[in-house]
Amino acid sequence: MLAHQSFTLPNGAVAPNRLLKAAMNEQLATPDCRPTKALVRLYERWADGGAGVLITGNVMIDRTALTNAGAVVLENDADLPMLQRWAQAATRHGALALMQLNHPGKQSPKDLSPTPVAPSAVPLTGNVAAFFNPPRELAENEIADLIRCFGEAAALAERAGFSGVQIHAAHGYLISQFLSPHHNRRSDQWGGSLANRMRFLLEIYREIRRRTAPEFVVSVKLNSADFQKGGFSEEDSVQVAQALANEGVDLLELSGGNYEAPAMMGAVKESTRRREAYFLDYAAEVRASCNVPLAVTGGFRSAAGMGEALSSGDTDFVGIGKPFALLPDLPKQLFSGSFERVDTPPVRLGIAKLDQSVGGMLDMQWYIRQMHLLAQGKTPQPKLCAWTVLARMLWQQGATAFRKERA
């Protein structure tokens, strides 16, 4: 079985197997965005479960720009002792632990960002528009400051003992906004041509490499496409992947979509859903164009689907999200032969209008609740009632329960 084989990344770091826990929004930070013992306990559970790579939920590099309440912010070394405990928990059985670094840009909810920033002053559209304030355009000196912040956060992650970082350049957040010609309409060195639009990502990558040791893993999460008219295309994405490969990136995790076209939330064709690997065809294109280790995340639910994806040779790692909230020991079950599949149907209330308006947020909160149970040392509840989750959301968060946040 390929899944249990180790894999050596370009910088020499070794993942003990090919199963990668993709980033999920834990919402376990303190109200002032500090890491907690709950995060330590959660990653102990996942480390004990046997994954080869553990990627954290997005850690923010700027306290004024949050994807959600309950996110960790990494701006200085004030929380270094707890960060060290978090890293030790995640790596205690040999897994590579990557801290995902992110800036939401304009995808920061209204109640958290009165005036969000973006490459250009282009508001979000469609069903999600009401949840976000229109952004203002970043000045060039602010762009330089953000690049520095990414580098400083990576250096702190290394000091804490994480194996590496993952730069979040997907799902419509700030770096993804720079890559998209729809969202990035600048006429300076940061916009226009693809070479200019990818400059922000490449400069962040270079700053992180400058600030960290060669053995520190630097990964990037990249959209295959935004799936919206005039946005970041597959052709663009392949060229960005080639540029990152030329820079020496250790691992590319491939995903797709954004809040306006949420492929990352499972909004894909039924034929693709049945095959499980949502972005495997795109991975084959990247594989043909450049030599870089790849992880494909999205849709994997069965041992057969995972095995087929790895056997195809189009991906080196299988990225798994939601199933880890229900089966923290999924890798051990897979390697022992006791795992066949796990189903993760959409969490719904059964009332069409309600499900249409809050279904996505309810689904996200249902899985966050499962992670909170794991962090408390409890067993996940796969039969947890959607109405119970909705009541809990309203009781804990009131009207802000309906903000749009990352799954």
Order of alpha helices (4+ residues) and beta strands (2+ residues): beta-beta-beta-alpha-beta-beta-alpha-beta-beta-beta-alpha-beta-alpha-alpha-alpha-beta-alpha-beta-alpha-alpha-beta-alpha-beta-alpha-alpha-alpha-alpha
